[in-house]
C-alpha cells in the first residue's frame, strides 16, 4: 500500500516558486545594510557628522525592514492554483 499525498509534489516546507522571492528579499536586506555603511573619520581626533545623514538614519533601516517583510511574505505566501492544461 502506497501512501499518496495529494496537492504536494515534495516534502519541502516552502514551495519551490517562493525560493526566488526569498532570494530577492535577502538581496533587499543586503542592500539596506550596504546603505548603512559608510566611510569613517579620516583621523580618530575628528568626528564625522555624516553618520547622521538621511540615508543612514532613515532610508537604510526602512529598506531593511521592507526586506524582512518581503521575506516573511515569501515564506507565508501560498502558491496559486495551477492553471488547467489547455487541450
C-alpha positions as CSV (number, residue, x, y, z in Angstrom):
1,X,0.0,0.0,0.0
2,X,1.4,3.4,-1.0
3,X,0.6,6.5,0.9
4,X,-0.1,9.2,-1.6
5,X,-0.2,12.8,-0.7
6,X,-2.4,15.0,-2.8
7,X,-1.6,18.6,-3.6
8,X,2.1,18.4,-2.8
9,X,4.9,17.2,-5.0
10,X,7.6,17.2,-2.5
11,X,8.2,17.5,1.3
12,X,9.7,21.0,1.3
13,X,8.0,23.4,3.8
14,X,8.3,26.3,1.3
15,X,7.0,25.8,-2.2
16,X,9.6,26.0,-5.0
17,X,8.2,29.1,-6.5
18,X,8.8,31.0,-3.3
19,X,12.6,30.5,-3.2
20,X,13.1,33.1,-5.9
21,X,11.1,35.6,-3.8
22,X,13.2,34.6,-0.7
23,X,16.4,35.4,-2.6
24,X,15.0,38.7,-3.7
25,X,14.1,39.6,-0.1
26,X,17.6,38.7,1.2
27,X,19.0,40.9,-1.6
28,X,16.9,43.8,-0.4
29,X,18.2,43.2,3.2
30,X,21.8,43.2,2.0
31,X,21.2,46.5,0.0
32,X,19.8,48.0,3.2
33,X,22.9,47.1,5.2
34,X,25.1,48.4,2.5
35,X,23.3,51.7,2.6
36,X,24.0,51.9,6.4
37,X,27.8,51.5,5.8
38,X,30.0,54.5,5.1
39,X,33.4,55.9,5.4
40,X,34.7,56.6,8.8
41,X,36.6,59.6,10.1
42,X,39.9,60.3,8.5
43,X,41.5,60.7,11.9
44,X,40.4,59.4,15.3
45,X,40.5,63.0,16.7
46,X,37.7,64.3,14.4
47,X,34.1,63.5,14.5
48,X,32.3,62.7,11.2
49,X,28.8,64.1,11.1
50,X,27.9,62.0,8.1
51,X,26.7,59.4,10.5
52,X,23.5,61.4,11.0
53,X,22.6,61.5,7.3
54,X,19.2,60.7,6.0
55,X,20.5,57.6,4.2
56,X,21.9,56.0,7.3
57,X,19.2,57.1,9.8
58,X,16.0,56.7,7.8
59,X,16.4,55.2,4.4
60,X,18.6,52.2,5.2
61,X,16.5,50.9,8.2
62,X,13.3,51.3,6.1
63,X,14.9,49.2,3.3
64,X,16.0,46.5,5.8
65,X,12.5,46.4,7.4
66,X,10.9,46.2,3.9
67,X,13.3,43.3,3.1
68,X,12.4,41.4,6.2
69,X,8.7,41.9,5.5
70,X,9.2,40.7,1.9
71,X,11.0,37.5,3.2
72,X,8.2,36.9,5.7
73,X,5.6,37.3,2.9
74,X,7.6,34.9,0.6
75,X,7.6,32.3,3.3
76,X,3.9,32.6,4.3
77,X,2.5,33.0,0.7
78,X,0.6,30.1,-0.6
79,X,1.3,29.2,-4.2
80,X,-1.5,30.0,-6.7
81,X,-3.8,27.3,-8.0
82,X,-2.3,25.6,-11.1
83,X,-4.0,26.5,-14.3
84,X,-5.8,23.8,-16.1
85,X,-3.9,22.5,-19.1
86,X,-5.4,23.6,-22.3
87,X,-6.2,20.8,-24.6
